[in-house]
Amino acid sequence: MQLSRLAALVSACVASVGAQSTFSPARPPAIPLAVRSPYLSVWLDGGSDGGDGGYLAGEWPTFWQNQVFGWAGIVRVDGAPYTWMGSLPNTMSVNQTAFEYTATKMSSLDGGHHDVQVYADISAEWVSGDRNAVAQWDYGTADGVSYHRVYRQTQLAFSEVNQQSEWGYWYWATDAVNSMTYQSGADTTVRGQFSQHGKLSNSGDTNYRAISNSWPVFGFASDLGSVGSSSASTLFSIGLTQDEAVQFEGTSTYAPVPSLWKSYFSTDEDALTFFHRDYQRANYLSSGFDSKVSGDSIALAGDNYNVLTSLAARQVFGGTQLCGTEDKMYLFLKEISSDGNVNTVDVIFPAYPFFLYTNPAYLKLVLEPLFENQESGKYPNSYSMHDMGSSYPNATAHADGSDEKMPLEECGNMLIMALAYALKAQDLDYLTAHYDLLNQWTAYLINDALYPANQISTDDFAGSLANQTNLALKGMIGIQAMSVIARETGHTADATNYSSIAKDYIGKWQDLAINKDASPPHTTLSYGDSNSHGLLYNLYADAQLGLGLVPQQVYEMQSTFYPTVANKYGVPLDTRHTLTKSDWESFAAAIASTETRDLIFQNIATWINETPTNLALTDLYDTVSGNYPNPTFIARPVIGGAYAPLLLNS
């Protein structure tokens, strides 16, 4: 409960702390500034396709989809204003050779004392993706915390415009101390007031208007006094509160589901003030988590691997929201930037190593809506549903069975993930509770896994194909996973039957799927296509679950083969293109030899440092140019696949 509770608080608000524009272990395509949910997802462009190399000063922060989120910072030193965040006219940018700074900490490097005031604001652009929508705002204090509250005047519950939330309340807060002043109004007025006077007017603009009409902003200024070599600082917090976060079709008719933090705090202000005052503890815990990830990653596979895992964690959490109550929790996940679906099974699947590495309960909570809906008899097909709803945050399911059809893919994914959670959490009751539905999906796999019909896999952008080698393997591993599920739940006859079928299939698969005449031999993209190959990433689940279904020689064969087809930035997904996916590369690397694993992560780290892409980390990129393909994937939680090696060794 403690971890879930902390996550719920963080989903409501995120403390704003910046960083020097130096990067370790790599310069990411975009820097996560405030990233915690599908709607609190603010980045700074870093790549050469846009941005200014990751400097806070000189570039506007953006939402993950790249529309500007006005977030400005000015520091006034001995009466002279300097921009430290955002792209502001008529001010110089902070000279980074003169001051060490974060978003809120200042110290002198020249040995002298300087009179310093610091300013930060957000604009109304945060409250709606429609810049013609009317924003409203107010100012208040609670328990020693001052805040601007900003929101769309006409709330549109469970709606998005340009991927932004159209309901809820944004809070921008700081300490309510005597040295703090505040003001709301037109951007030029409020920022000009601070630049000229070093303080704000403690006044509010009551002309509620369209976001783009004289661009209303909401500022705080703090007088740090005379600052010498000892640092002085102030703290700002930013967050979005939504009493009801998702619509969900569960055991009953669809209904709103509250944000989980509502179970712990009676008002927005209670949550805000707790969060703001909890900064030291939250910073300690998050720094400890960062250190663990970095330490584990470097110990396992070196600095290049740490490049990927360090970037991935925040992006995975940034695609999720904790909802429900203390008695009934859910984790809802948005398929950011590709389809916008809710709890997409084949988006959860690549992220499952991250969930199990951090806290197995996350995997249980994100699968719960899928089980609850289908076990209520609300999905007509015999195979697993693809997602919980076509458009986040509406988890209204597919009573007509018309969701995107990936039957073999999703049945295999659900069986693998159910067993993976139960084994990691030592929760065999979970398997008993869902046995009937898992058994139903296994029957589908038995009919389709050996010779898969013409269908799409999770890599749907590549198109449909019959007899996909990698997809068939997932189905067979799913059947063997069900054998273990049956054994662990006392269904001995089922266990024996499913294991016999899986072993029979895998023997035939080796004859159908491997080009034994190639030098070196390797699996093909589809049966009989000797001129093809692909990443056999579905092999990972056999190792992670300890099934022992696939002979070791297949692991060794693929590991030997991958370096022979690697390009500068990675191993292509298959022979249809030069694209790859870093999540699937990580799955393949986790079960490869040390040499092949290190090559894969070296290529990914090189790509991260050199790619011209300038948006939140993509999982799909070109292994030759390093650029985005079409479609362009941004900020997707699938990047949690980077944790596949860590999970295998945890």
C-alpha positions in Angstrom: 0.0 0.0 0.0 2.8 2.4 0.7 4.2 2.2 -2.8 0.7 2.6 -4.3 -0.1 5.5 -2.1 3.1 7.3 -3.0 2.4 6.7 -6.7 -1.1 8.1 -6.2 0.2 11.3 -4.7 2.8 11.7 -7.4 0.1 11.3 -10.1 -1.7 14.3 -8.6 1.3 16.7 -8.5 4.9 16.8 -9.6 7.5 19.0 -8.0 9.4 21.2 -10.4 13.1 20.8 -10.1 15.3 21.4 -13.1 18.8 20.4 -14.0 22.0 21.8 -15.5 22.2 21.3 -19.2 24.8 18.6 -19.0 23.8 15.0 -19.5 24.7 11.8 -17.9 24.8 9.1 -19.1 23.5 10.5 -22.4 21.8 13.5 -24.1 18.2 12.3 -24.6 16.1 13.3 -27.6 13.9 15.2 -25.2 14.2 15.9 -21.5 11.4 15.0 -19.2 10.6 18.1 -17.1 7.3 17.1 -15.5 6.2 13.6 -16.6 3.8 11.5 -14.4 0.6 10.7 -16.4 -0.8 10.9 -19.9 -1.8 14.5 -19.2 1.0 15.7 -17.0 3.7 15.0 -19.7 5.9 18.0 -20.3 9.3 17.8 -22.1 12.1 19.9 -23.5 13.2 19.2 -27.0 16.9 18.1 -27.2 17.6 16.7 -30.6 18.8 18.5 -33.7 15.4 18.3 -35.4 14.3 21.0 -33.0 15.2 22.6 -29.7 18.5 24.1 -28.6 20.5 21.1 -27.4 18.6 20.7 -24.1 19.2 24.1 -22.5 16.3 25.2 -20.4 16.8 28.8 -21.6 15.9 29.6 -25.2 13.2 26.9 -25.9 9.6 26.5 -24.7 8.7 23.3 -22.9 6.1 21.2 -24.8 3.5 18.6 -24.2 4.5 15.1 -25.5 2.7 15.8 -28.8 4.9 19.0 -29.1 2.5 21.8 -28.6 3.9 24.6 -26.4 3.2 24.5 -22.7 4.1 27.9 -21.5 6.5 27.5 -18.5 8.9 30.4 -18.0 11.6 31.3 -15.5 13.5 34.5 -14.9 16.3 35.1 -12.5 17.1 38.8 -11.6 20.7 39.3 -10.4 21.8 42.7 -9.2 18.8 44.2 -11.1 19.5 42.5 -14.4 17.0 39.9 -15.6 18.1 36.6 -17.2 15.9 33.8 -18.7 16.5 30.4 -17.1 13.5 28.7 -18.6 11.5 29.2 -21.7 12.0 31.4 -24.7 11.5 35.0 -23.6 12.2 38.1 -25.7 14.2 41.0 -24.4 16.1 39.1 -21.7 19.5 37.4 -21.8 19.8 33.7 -21.1 21.5 32.6 -18.0 25.3 32.5 -18.6 26.1 29.0 -17.4 29.7 29.8 -16.7 28.7 32.4 -14.1 26.1 30.5 -12.0 25.4 27.0 -11.0 21.7 26.5 -11.1 18.7 24.2 -11.1 15.2 25.5 -11.6 15.1 26.7 -8.0 18.7 26.7 -6.6 21.2 29.6 -6.9 24.7 30.1 -5.8 27.6 32.5 -6.7 30.7 31.1 -8.4 32.7 34.3 -8.5 33.1 34.6 -4.7 31.0 37.7 -4.3 27.5 38.3 -3.0 24.6 39.2 -5.4 21.1 40.4 -4.9 18.9 37.6 -6.4 15.2 37.2 -7.1 13.7 34.2 -8.9 10.5 34.0 -10.9 8.5 31.2 -12.5 5.1 31.0 -14.2 2.9 28.6 -16.1 0.5 29.7 -18.9 -3.2 28.8 -19.5 -1.9 26.5 -22.3 -1.8 23.7 -19.8 -5.6 23.5 -19.4 -6.8 22.7 -22.9 -5.6 21.6 -26.3 -8.0 24.1 -27.8 -6.3 27.5 -27.6 -9.6 29.2 -28.2 -11.1 27.6 -25.1 -11.8 30.0 -22.2 -9.7 29.6 -19.1 -10.6 30.6 -15.6 -8.4 30.9 -12.5 -8.1 31.9 -8.9 -5.5 32.3 -6.2 -5.4 30.9 -2.7 -3.3 29.6 0.2 -3.6 26.5 2.3 -1.5 25.3 5.2 1.4 27.6 4.3 1.3 26.8 0.5 0.3 29.5 -2.0 -1.2 28.3 -5.3 -2.7 29.4 -8.6 -5.6 27.2 -9.7 -6.2 27.2 -13.5 -8.9 25.3 -15.4 -11.0 25.2 -18.5 -14.1 27.3 -17.8 -16.4 24.8 -19.5 -15.3 21.4 -18.3 -15.6 18.5 -20.8 -15.3 15.4 -18.7 -13.4 12.4 -20.1 -12.6 14.4 -23.3 -9.3 15.3 -25.0 -8.4 17.9 -27.6 -5.0 17.4 -29.2 -4.4 14.7 -26.6 -4.7 17.2 -23.7 -7.2 16.7 -20.9 -10.3 19.0 -21.1 -11.3 18.6 -17.5 -9.7 18.9 -14.0 -7.8 21.6 -12.2 -4.2 22.6 -12.6 -2.3 23.7 -9.5 0.9 25.8 -9.6 2.2 26.3 -6.1 5.0 27.5 -3.9 5.7 28.3 -0.2 3.6 31.1 1.3 6.4 33.1 2.8 6.9 36.9 3.2 9.5 37.0 0.5 7.1 35.6 -2.1 4.8 37.7 -4.3 2.3 36.5 -6.9 0.4 37.8 -9.9 -1.8 36.7 -12.8 -2.4 38.5 -16.1 -1.1 38.8 -19.6 2.3 37.2 -20.2 4.1 40.5 -21.1 2.6 42.3 -18.1 3.4 39.8 -15.4 6.9 38.9 -16.7 7.6 42.6 -17.4 6.6 43.5 -13.8 9.2 41.0 -12.4 11.9 42.0 -14.8 11.6 45.6 -14.0 10.9 45.4 -10.2 12.1 42.0 -9.0 8.7 41.3 -7.5 5.1 40.9 -8.4 2.0 43.0 -7.6 0.1 40.5 -5.4 -2.9 40.9 -7.8 -5.2 38.8 -10.0 -6.5 39.4 -13.4 -10.3 38.6 -13.4 -10.7 39.0 -17.2 -11.3 35.3 -17.9 -10.6 34.7 -21.6 -9.5 32.5 -24.3 -6.0 30.9 -23.8 -4.6 32.7 -26.8 -6.1 36.1 -25.9 -3.3 38.1 -24.3 -1.9 34.7 -23.1 -2.7 34.7 -19.4 0.1 33.5 -17.1 0.3 32.7 -13.4 3.5 33.8 -11.7 5.4 33.6 -8.4 8.4 35.5 -7.5 10.8 34.8 -4.6 13.3 37.3 -3.2 16.4 35.2 -2.2 18.2 38.2 -0.8 22.0 38.4 -1.0 23.3 35.1 -2.3 27.0 34.1 -2.0 28.7 30.7 -2.3 26.1 29.1 -0.1 23.1 28.2 -2.2 19.6 29.6 -1.7 16.5 27.9 -3.1 12.8 27.9 -3.5 10.4 25.1 -4.5 7.6 25.1 -7.0 5.0 22.3 -7.5 2.8 21.6 -10.5 -0.1 19.1 -10.7 -3.4 18.2 -12.2 -6.3 17.0 -10.1 -9.3 15.1 -11.5 -11.9 13.8 -9.1 -13.0 11.3 -11.7 -10.2 10.1 -14.0 -11.6 7.3 -16.3 -14.9 5.8 -17.5 -14.8 2.0 -17.1 -17.1 -0.8 -18.2 -16.4 -3.4 -15.5 -18.7 -5.9 -13.8 -21.6 -3.4 -14.0 -22.5 -0.8 -16.6 -19.8 1.7 -17.3 -19.2 4.4 -14.6 -16.7 7.0 -13.7 -13.7 5.8 -11.6 -12.1 8.2 -9.2 -8.4 9.1 -9.0 -6.9 7.0 -6.3 -5.6 9.9 -4.3 -9.3 10.8 -3.5 -9.2 7.8 -1.1 -6.6 9.6 1.0 -7.4 13.3 0.8 -10.8 15.0 1.0 -9.9 18.0 -1.0 -7.5 19.1 -3.8 -5.8 21.5 -1.4 -5.1 18.7 1.1 -3.4 16.6 -1.5 -1.5 19.6 -2.9 -0.1 20.8 0.5 0.8 17.3 1.5 2.7 16.7 -1.7 4.5 20.1 -1.6 5.6 19.5 2.0 6.6 15.9 1.2 9.3 17.0 -1.3 12.3 16.0 0.8 11.0 12.5 1.4 9.8 12.1 -2.2 13.2 13.3 -3.5 15.0 10.8 -1.2 12.8 7.9 -2.4 13.0 8.8 -6.1 16.8 9.4 -5.9 17.1 6.0 -4.2 15.1 4.4 -7.0 17.3 6.1 -9.6 20.4 4.9 -7.9 19.1 1.3 -7.8 18.2 1.3 -11.5 21.6 2.8 -12.4 23.5 0.5 -10.1 21.7 -2.7 -11.2 22.0 -1.7 -14.9 25.7 -0.9 -14.8 26.5 -4.1 -12.8 24.5 -6.2 -15.3 25.4 -4.7 -18.7 27.5 -1.6 -18.3 27.0 2.1 -19.0 25.4 1.7 -22.4 22.5 -0.3 -20.9 22.1 2.3 -18.1 21.5 4.9 -20.9 18.3 3.2 -21.8 17.0 2.1 -18.4 17.6 5.6 -17.0 15.4 7.2 -19.6 12.7 4.5 -19.6 11.3 4.6 -16.1 9.6 8.0 -16.1 8.2 7.4 -19.5 6.5 4.2 -18.5 4.9 5.7 -15.4 4.0 8.7 -17.6 1.6 6.6 -19.5 -0.4 5.4 -16.5 -2.9 6.6 -13.9 -3.7 4.9 -10.6 -7.5 5.0 -10.1 -10.2 3.4 -7.9 -10.3 3.1 -4.1 -8.3 1.5 -1.4 -10.5 -1.6 -1.7 -10.5 -1.7 -5.5 -7.6 -0.3 -7.3 -6.8 -0.1 -11.1 -3.9 1.0 -13.1 -5.1 2.5 -16.4 -2.6 2.9 -19.3 -2.8 5.0 -22.4 -1.3 3.9 -25.6 0.3 7.3 -26.1 0.9 8.5 -29.7 0.0 5.4 -31.6 -3.7 4.6 -31.1 -4.6 6.2 -27.8 -6.3 3.0 -26.7 -6.8 2.1 -23.1 -4.9 -0.8 -21.5 -3.8 -2.2 -24.8 -2.6 -5.8 -24.1 0.3 -5.7 -26.6 1.4 -2.4 -25.1 1.3 -3.7 -21.6 3.3 -6.8 -22.7 6.5 -5.1 -23.6 6.3 -3.0 -20.4 5.7 -6.0 -18.2 9.4 -6.4 -17.2 9.4 -2.9 -15.8 6.2 -3.5 -13.8 7.6 -6.7 -12.3 11.0 -5.2 -11.6 9.5 -2.2 -9.8 6.5 -3.7 -8.0 4.5 -6.8 -9.3 1.3 -5.2 -8.1 1.5 -2.8 -11.0 1.1 -5.6 -13.5 -1.8 -7.1 -11.6 -3.5 -3.7 -11.4 -3.1 -2.9 -15.1 -4.5 -6.4 -16.1 -7.4 -6.1 -13.8 -9.8 -4.1 -16.0 -9.2 -6.6 -18.9 -10.0 -9.6 -16.7 -13.0 -7.9 -15.0 -14.7 -6.9 -18.2 -14.2 -10.2 -20.0 -15.1 -12.4 -17.0 -18.4 -10.5 -16.8 -19.3 -11.9 -20.2 -19.2 -8.5 -22.0 -16.8 -9.5 -24.8 -18.3 -11.9 -27.4 -15.1 -13.4 -28.9 -13.4 -16.5 -27.7 -9.9 -14.9 -27.9 -8.5 -12.1 -25.7 -9.6 -8.5 -26.2 -7.0 -6.2 -27.7 -7.7 -3.2 -25.4 -10.2 -1.8 -22.9 -11.4 1.1 -25.1 -10.5 2.8 -28.3 -9.9 6.3 -26.9 -8.4 7.1 -23.5 -9.8 7.8 -20.9 -12.9 5.9 -21.9 -12.4 2.3 -20.9 -15.8 1.3 -22.3 -14.6 -1.9 -23.9 -15.9 -3.6 -27.0 -19.2 -5.3 -26.4 -19.6 -5.7 -30.2 -16.2 -7.5 -30.5 -15.0 -5.0 -33.0 -11.6 -4.1 -31.4 -8.4 -4.4 -33.4 -8.0 -8.1 -34.1 -4.8 -9.6 -32.8 -6.1 -12.9 -31.4 -2.9 -15.0 -31.2 -0.9 -12.1 -30.0 -3.1 -11.1 -27.2 -4.0 -14.6 -26.0 -0.3 -15.4 -25.7 0.4 -12.1 -24.0 -2.3 -12.6 -21.4 -1.2 -16.1 -20.5 2.4 -15.2 -20.2 1.8 -12.1 -18.1 -0.7 -13.8 -15.8 1.9 -16.5 -15.0 4.7 -14.0 -14.8 2.8 -11.9 -12.2 1.7 -15.0 -10.1 5.2 -16.4 -9.9 6.9 -13.1 -9.1 4.3 -12.1 -6.5 3.9 -15.7 -5.2 0.1 -15.3 -5.8 -1.2 -18.6 -7.0 -4.7 -17.7 -6.0 -4.6 -15.2 -8.9 -4.3 -18.1 -11.3 -7.2 -19.9 -9.7 -9.4 -16.9 -9.9 -8.8 -16.5 -13.7 -8.4 -20.1 -14.7 -11.5 -20.5 -16.8 -10.7 -17.5 -19.0 -7.1 -18.4 -19.3 -8.2 -21.9 -20.3 -10.5 -20.5 -23.0 -7.6 -18.5 -24.5 -5.4 -21.6 -24.5 -8.0 -23.4 -26.6 -7.7 -20.7 -29.2 -3.9 -21.0 -29.2 -4.0 -24.7 -29.7 -6.1 -24.1 -32.9 -4.0 -21.3 -34.3 -0.4 -21.3 -32.9 1.2 -24.0 -35.1 0.1 -22.5 -38.4 -1.0 -18.9 -37.6 -3.6 -17.5 -40.0 -2.9 -14.3 -42.0 -3.1 -11.7 -39.2 -1.2 -8.8 -37.6 1.0 -9.0 -34.6 1.9 -6.3 -32.1 4.1 -4.8 -34.9 0.9 -4.0 -36.8 2.6 -1.1 -38.7 4.4 -3.8 -40.7 1.2 -5.3 -42.0 -0.4 -8.8 -41.8 1.3 -12.0 -42.6 0.5 -15.7 -42.4 2.7 -18.3 -40.6 4.7 -15.7 -38.7 7.6 -17.5 -37.0 7.8 -15.2 -34.0 4.1 -15.0 -33.5 3.7 -18.8 -33.7 6.4 -19.1 -31.0 4.5 -16.8 -28.7 1.4 -19.0 -29.0 3.4 -22.1 -28.2 5.0 -20.5 -25.2 1.5 -19.4 -24.1 0.3 -23.0 -24.2 3.3 -24.1 -22.1 2.6 -21.3 -19.7 -0.9 -22.6 -19.3 0.5 -26.0 -18.5 2.4 -24.5 -15.6 -0.8 -22.6 -14.6 -2.7 -25.8 -14.6 -0.1 -27.6 -12.6 0.1 -24.9 -10.0 -3.7 -24.8 -9.6 -4.2 -28.6 -9.3 -5.4 -29.3 -12.8 -3.1 -32.1 -13.4 -4.7 -33.6 -16.5 -4.8 -30.2 -18.2 -1.1 -29.6 -17.3 0.0 -32.8 -18.9 -2.1 -32.3 -22.0 -1.0 -28.7 -22.6 2.7 -29.5 -22.1 2.4 -32.4 -24.6 0.9 -30.1 -27.2 3.4 -27.4 -26.7 6.4 -29.8 -27.0 4.9 -31.3 -30.1 4.4 -27.9 -31.6 7.9 -26.6 -30.8 9.5 -29.7 -32.4 7.6 -29.0 -35.6 8.2 -25.3 -35.4 12.0 -25.9 -35.5 11.6 -27.6 -38.9 9.2 -24.9 -40.2 10.9 -21.8 -38.9 14.6 -22.2 -39.2 16.8 -21.7 -42.3 19.3 -24.4 -41.5 21.2 -23.9 -44.8 22.0 -20.3 -44.0 25.5 -19.3 -42.7 24.9 -18.7 -39.9 21.5 -20.5 -39.5 18.6 -18.4 -38.2 14.9 -18.3 -37.9 12.9 -16.8 -40.8 10.2 -14.1 -40.7 7.6 -16.6 -41.9 7.7 -20.3 -42.6 9.6 -21.2 -45.7 10.8 -17.7 -46.6 14.6 -18.5 -46.7 15.5 -14.9 -47.7 14.0 -13.4 -44.5 14.8 -13.0 -40.9 13.6 -11.1 -37.8 14.2 -10.5 -34.1 12.9 -13.5 -32.3 11.9 -11.4 -29.2 9.1 -13.7 -28.2 11.7 -16.2 -27.1 12.3 -14.1 -24.0 9.2 -15.3 -22.2 10.4 -18.9 -22.3 13.5 -17.9 -20.4 11.8 -15.4 -18.1 9.2 -18.0 -17.0 11.7 -20.8 -16.8 9.6 -23.0 -19.1 12.5 -24.8 -20.8 10.3 -25.3 -23.9 12.7 -24.0 -26.5 16.0 -25.8 -26.9 19.1 -23.9 -25.9 20.6 -24.2 -29.3 17.8 -21.9 -30.6 19.0 -19.2 -28.2 22.6 -19.6 -29.2 21.7 -19.7 -32.9 19.9 -16.4 -32.8 22.6 -14.8 -30.6 25.2 -15.7 -33.1 23.1 -14.4 -36.0 22.1 -10.9 -34.8 25.6 -9.3 -35.1 25.7 -10.3 -38.8 22.7 -8.2 -39.7 23.2 -5.3 -37.3 23.3 -1.8 -38.7 24.9 1.3 -37.0 21.9 1.9 -34.7 20.6 -1.6 -34.1 19.3 -4.9 -35.4 16.4 -4.5 -37.8 13.1 -5.8 -36.6 12.8 -7.9 -39.8 13.7 -7.9 -43.5 10.7 -5.8 -44.6 12.5 -2.6 -43.6 15.5 -1.1 -41.7 13.3 -0.2 -38.7 13.7 -1.6 -35.2 12.1 -1.3 -31.8 14.2 -0.8 -28.8 11.8 -2.7 -26.5 12.1 -5.8 -28.7 15.8 -5.4 -29.0 16.0 -5.4 -25.2 14.0 -8.6 -25.1 16.4 -10.2 -27.6 19.5 -8.8 -25.8 18.3 -10.2 -22.4 18.7 -13.8 -23.7 21.7 -13.4 -25.9 25.4 -13.9 -25.3 27.3 -11.2 -23.4 28.9 -10.1 -26.6 25.7 -9.8 -28.6 23.9 -8.2 -25.7 26.6 -5.6 -25.3 26.6 -4.9 -29.1 22.8 -4.3 -29.0 23.0 -1.9 -26.1 26.0 -0.1 -27.5 24.1 0.5 -30.7 21.0 1.8 -28.9 23.1 4.1 -26.7 24.9 5.4 -29.8 21.5 6.1 -31.4 20.2 8.0 -28.3 23.3 10.2 -28.3 23.2 10.8 -32.1 19.6 10.7 -33.2 18.2 13.9 -34.6 14.8 13.1 -33.2 13.7 15.7 -30.7 10.6 14.4 -29.0 10.1 12.1 -26.0 12.0 8.8 -26.6 10.6 6.8 -29.5 10.7 3.0 -29.4 10.5 2.8 -33.2 13.4 4.2 -35.3 15.5 3.6 -38.4 18.7 1.7 -37.7 20.5 3.4 -40.6 19.5 7.1 -40.4 18.5 7.1 -36.7 15.4 9.2 -37.6 11.7 8.7 -37.1 9.8 6.4 -39.5 6.2 6.7 -40.4 4.3 6.1 -38.1 6.1 8.2 -35.5 5.8 6.8 -32.0 6.5 9.1 -29.0 6.5 8.7 -25.2 5.0 5.2 -25.3 5.1 3.1 -22.2 6.3 0.1 -24.2 9.9 1.4 -23.5 9.6 -0.5 -20.2 10.8 -3.5 -22.3 14.3 -2.0 -21.6 14.0 -3.7 -18.2 13.8 -7.2 -19.7 17.5 -8.0 -18.8 17.0 -6.6 -15.2 13.9 -8.7 -14.6 15.7 -11.9 -15.9 18.4 -11.3 -13.4 16.4 -10.1 -10.4 
